[in-house]
Amino acid sequence: MTPFPPRLRKLTLTLHVTASVGWLGAVAAFLALAVAGLSSSAPQTVRGAYVAMDLVGWSVIVPLSIASLLTGVLQSLGTVWGLLRHYWVIAKLLITLLVTLLLLVHMQPVGHLADAAARAALAGGELEGMRIQLIADAAAALLVLLTAAALSVFKPRGVTRYGRRRQREQNLQPH
């Protein structure tokens, strides 16, 4: 595939960066809510935190993760980096795909906690293991998303076998 014209390339890059940074910020907000839900002694705060986590998860985090995945694939197809030419692009694709799939699985306990909190105030130790797990998962997600961002900025060297073959083919074509 030939690279996108500059305007389209900048548009797809803008969409991808916006979705990715939004996803990162939404996960940070989710982490703050998870900490508030575990550490607060105010029943209304606990209830509100878990109900908000479910809303933020399904309405913001999941759509942004999918948007980041789709715009990342689109962006890679329209640039010289390609989708399968460089190891850092493949790493980002795998990270984004894996984190998106884990997020969808992760949203089930979030929904369970939100339902439990909406029905009645969660007592101090009630569902504590699940509540701690949400904090650990959100913190891990932040680290992984920051790793993906670092890959985008630093672009470590390493061309795949397919990438080398494509480079040779392009060098053989008359300019």
Secondary structure, 3 states (H helix, E strand, C coil): CCCCCHHHHHHHHHHHHHHHHHHHHHHHHHHHHHHHHHHCCCHHHHHHHHHHHHHHHHHHHHHHHHHHHHHHHHHHHCCCCCCCCEHHHHHHHHHHHHHHHHHHHHHHHHHHHHHHHHHCCCCCCCCHHHHHHHHHHHHHHHHHHHHHHHHHHHCCCCECHHHHHHHHHHHHCCC
